[in-house]
Amino acid sequence: MSDNKPKRTVAVALEHSPETKGAPKVTASGYGYVAEKILEMAFACGIKVREDADLAEILAAVDLDSEIPPEAFAAVAEILSYVYRLNAAEIGEAPIS
């Protein structure tokens, strides 16, 4: 029997600077109303949003201001690469390879 119940919205905000050597940190996370507010703030600030429900569930379990877990490195690195390329394209810089 399949579960047709809609999944609740989950959102996670990460902070990372290419200049820092540490892993990205979780700066906000939440479900339902809180997730909707995180997304609303991101869109209002022009922050790129990537949908990946499975990764969001993993990252939502991480304590705030903690680095992402090693098992999420590859997925988060792919997303950050995507975001950095989009940002570079918007300001007319050569893309990061």
C-alpha positions in Angstrom: 0.0 0.0 0.0 1.4 3.4 -1.0 1.4 6.4 1.3 -0.3 9.2 -0.7 0.1 11.7 2.1 1.8 14.9 0.8 5.3 15.4 2.2 5.7 18.4 4.4 7.9 21.2 3.1 11.4 21.2 4.4 14.0 24.0 3.8 17.6 24.3 4.9 19.9 27.4 4.5 23.6 26.9 4.2 26.5 29.3 4.5 29.8 28.9 2.8 32.5 31.1 1.5 34.9 29.9 -1.2 37.7 31.5 0.8 37.1 29.4 4.0 38.6 26.0 4.4 35.8 24.5 6.4 32.7 22.7 5.2 29.4 24.7 4.7 27.4 25.3 7.8 23.7 24.9 8.4 22.4 28.4 9.3 18.6 27.7 9.3 16.3 24.8 8.9 12.7 24.0 9.4 9.5 22.3 8.3 6.1 23.5 7.3 5.5 27.2 8.1 9.2 27.7 9.1 10.4 26.2 5.8 8.0 28.4 3.8 9.4 31.5 5.6 13.0 30.4 4.9 12.1 30.0 1.2 10.2 33.3 1.2 13.3 35.1 2.6 15.6 33.4 0.2 13.5 34.4 -2.8 13.1 38.0 -1.5 16.9 38.3 -1.2 17.6 36.8 -4.6 19.3 33.7 -3.1 19.4 30.7 -5.4 17.3 27.8 -4.2 17.8 24.2 -5.2 15.2 21.6 -4.6 16.5 18.3 -3.3 14.1 16.8 -0.7 16.3 13.9 0.3 19.3 16.2 0.9 17.2 18.7 2.8 15.9 16.0 5.1 19.5 15.0 5.9 20.6 18.6 6.5 17.6 19.5 8.6 18.8 17.0 11.2 22.1 18.9 11.5 22.4 21.3 14.5 22.4 25.0 13.6 25.8 26.5 13.0 27.3 23.0 12.5 29.2 21.9 9.5 27.4 19.6 7.1 28.0 15.8 7.6 30.6 14.1 5.4 27.9 12.0 3.7 26.4 15.2 2.3 29.7 16.7 1.0 29.3 15.5 -2.6 25.7 16.6 -3.0 26.4 20.0 -1.4 29.5 20.5 -3.4 27.5 19.9 -6.6 24.9 22.5 -5.5 27.5 25.1 -4.5 29.3 24.7 -7.8 25.9 25.2 -9.6 25.2 28.4 -7.5 28.7 29.8 -8.0 28.4 29.3 -11.8 25.0 31.0 -11.8 26.3 33.9 -9.7 29.3 34.4 -12.0 27.1 34.3 -15.1 24.8 37.0 -13.6 27.7 39.4 -13.0 29.5 38.6 -16.3 32.5 36.8 -14.8 34.2 33.7 -16.3 32.5 30.6 -14.8 34.4 28.6 -12.1 35.5 25.3 -13.6 
